[in-house]
Amino acid sequence: MTKMSISGLLFNTFVALFSSIGAFLFGYGDSGVIASVITMKHYNARFTSDASIQGAVVSTFNGGCFIGAAFAGWFNDKWGRKRSIQIGCVIAMWGCAMQAGASNVATLLIGRIIGGISVGVLSMTVPLYNTEVAPPKIRGFLVGLTQEMIGIGFIVANWVGYGCQFIDSDVSWRLPLGLQIAPAALLLIGIQFLPYSPRWLLEVGRDDEAKKVVHYLHDKSDEGQEAAEKEYQEMYVAIKSEVAVRSSKISDLWASKPMIHRTLVACGIQIFGQFTGINVINYFGPQMYASLGITGSKALLVQGIYGAVGPITNFFFIVLLLDWVGRKKPLLFGASGFVVLYSILAAIIATNPPVPDGVDGTANVVAQRAGVAMIFMLSIIFSLSFGPVSWVLASEVFPTKTRAIGTSVATCANWAFNTFIGQVSPLALQNVNWKYYMLFVCLNFVDFILILLFFPETKGRSLEEMNEVFGDEIYTGSPEIEKESEKGSVERA
């Protein structure tokens, strides 16, 4: 990294980091806060501790995410990435207010659905925005900040939940749910001052603005501006060629063999991310620790410590390794690692069941510690593989004409399986216990084979070069487009 490019790197990082407040909302509102809230005594006194209702509270949020992600593609095509993020923030504030003020299960569930819709919009739009403003050489790092902010949101939610459990009133669960409004309001206002996606500007014919944004995102040195001009010209030719045949029809995602490949890779990586079982821990960590004999405030404390492991690992991975080792190798490492770790965790719980309350006996402390270590290792492996890579890969494989709708469909696939896992996991942990983990052993073994055989490597490629990666038509531009492109270069000179 040359000295002249440092300013450009810092500015791009700031843009990606600030927009990823939307991912913070995802980590706080979806994975983090609810795991603590559903264990609190005042929450359970007002609502219920029944496993099926708890599953509904989790899964309705995920169902809302599916709805939000489904509409987000249309929002992004019509109003662009910035406005879609703002729409998501407004919906988030509405949903959070309903959850915090809920007096019955119905109001809570509706608030969870509305909050889920907002996260569905943001979880699709934020990585898409970061992908389209990021330089190819550091795209993995910048889009990987999505997972980093999800993890930070998860950490904050866990520790807020841990602290609020000591409040002896309904404030114990209302406060952590209501705090989600603050980052939503910050992003709603702050995103207005960030640049539009230059690729979306080119799509809608705002070429001069797009050119200014591309140059704005590079450092002001001669070298940086020369690189910006080259990137803009390549972007211009590819996007203008694709816009001529652009469509938002979902059928375009399987209109050709290369498009089918792109769609299967994008949806596959999002589904495989759910097959890691990471959200079983995120949603129901305290129940998992209970299967090891760790209960009460100690379980919430362990969950709080667990929440810090992933983001720390993820940060070093996206900074030091992701844009160097690529996408495919970390995924293979992750899938194989999950097979091993879930096998060990299942064996520990099967051979060392917890001692029930009121029954004489001493818990196996060594087994407890080993089980917690395996759960922590699952978070580390996820942060070195599917966590950051799933958002990068799903948002970078599609061409301009289907990028918004394709990313939307891939994100919907994520939330569909997330909803299913959120609903069945509390029942499975309660009724089949360690046998449930064997499901994830099998799923990750299959994932490993599919990734090995069918996933391409995309590191270091510009978004316009993905046609070459997937073997479909290479756009060189019509004579009219080339003429306009050359005209722009001459005017700049």
Buried (B, 14 or more C-beta within 10 A) or exposed (E): EEEBBEBBBEBBBEBBBBBBBBBBBBBBBBBBBBBBBBBBEBBBEBBBEEBEBBBBBBBBBBBBBBBBBBBBBBBBBEBBBBBBBBBBBBBBBBBBBBBBEBEEBEEBBBBBBBBBBBBBBBBBBBBBBBBBBBBBBBBBBBBBBBBBBBBBBBBBBBBBBBBBBEBEEBEBBBBBBBBBBEBBBBBBEBBEEBBBBBBBBBBBEBBEBBBBBBBBBBBEBEEBBEBBBEBBBBBBBBBBBBBEEBEBEBEBBEEBEBBEBBBBBBBBBBBBBBBBBBBBBBBBBBBBBBBBBBBEEEBBBBBBBBBBBBBBBBBEBBBEBBBEBBBBBBBBBBBBBBBBBBBBBBBBBEEBBBEEEEEEEEBBEEBBEBBBBBBBBBBBBBBBBBBBBBBBBBBBBBBBBBBBBBBBBBBBBBBBBBBBBBBBBBBBBBEEBBEBBBBBBEBBEEBBEBBEEEBBEBBBBBBBBBBEBBEBEEBEBEEEBBEBBEEBEEEEE
